[in-house]
Amino acid sequence: MTLLTVEKLDLRFDTDEGRITAVDDVSFTLDAGEVLGLVGESGSGKSVTAKSLMQLNPSNAVYGSGSEIHLEVERNVVDVLSLQSARELEVVRGGAVSMIFQEPMASFAPAITIGNQMVEQLLIHTALSKKEAAELSVEMLERVGISDAGKRFYQYAFELSGGMRQRAMIAMALSTKPKVLIADEPTTALDVTIQAQVLDLMKDLVVEFGMAILFITHDLSVIAQTADRVAVMYLGRILETGTVRQVIQTPSHPYTQGLLNSLPKLAAIDEPLTPIAGDIPSPLERPSGCVFHTRCLKAKPGVCDQSIPDLFAMDPGHTAACFALTQEWVGIN
């Protein structure tokens, strides 16, 4: 069952320097029990896309007229972008959609205990009493592997370790039993041991709760362990989509190939890393044509810098937006 549908999402920000494009013609779906990995460098538009699902972007955000975000909530389809008031947005903000932020220390209020913050959101989004909300909060802290959860309930965020704060953030996000969980770089600040535990926990919870996860990261190795499908994003556009096996084993877009080539290989530890040439352009200097052509070794003048390639299907479910994948490319000089 499809829980989330995003169609032609177009998002720009009005700034003092002018209107800049953050997300350009992005479409994807999320099914129940599925993990979709959204991958790309910093500045690719991953977090902005995710925040759009809950209308968490700042007030200077301007959505394109054709943008659509539809969410299934209790057998009803909610048009997310049509929601206006804070009361209306409670349906998606912490209700049907929850978010694990990249740095939980910056997400928890430092002067309020973990337990009080968890109880507060449950009182907003459920019909539980304060006592029932407290009991459920302690139960969720236990479910995510926090020892002595009854004690942690009364502690502040700064009293917990990084891994424990991340688990508390997951417990808080899951306590309302959301349909969709957004995980924005949830393991970036964790050591590899805790990272593996958190990833295993999230995979178990997907099965148990039947929810969907939008997993945002720049680390393809994490996606290989976690996701079912992958969307590779660059400068606001999706350049390649497919199953994890398709994208990791047979990457088709030069950008995806560059991301994979830049990863260290244990089997060839002495080989130098191969970074992608150049830097991601500023949104204020957005390239014409294919957004990746300024860093692409295959780019051809007069083609890649003039036209925007559509997503081209190589195999069922595997697409990439690159002119080099089309038959017409052979005849281009």
Salt bridges, closest charged atoms under 4 A:
ASP10 OD1 - ARG12 NH1 2.14
ASP14 OD1 - ARG19 NE 2.65
ASP24 OD2 - ARG237 NH1 2.98
ASP24 OD2 - ARG286 NH2 3.45
GLU34 OE2 - ARG229 NE 2.47
GLU41 OE1 - ARG295 NH1 2.95
GLU68 OE1 - HIS70 ND1 3.85
GLU90 OE2 - ARG87 NE 3.75
GLU185 OE2 - HIS218 ND1 3.11
ASP200 OD1 - LYS203 NZ 3.67
GLU208 OE2 - ARG143 NH2 1.83
GLU240 OE2 - HIS318 NE2 2.65
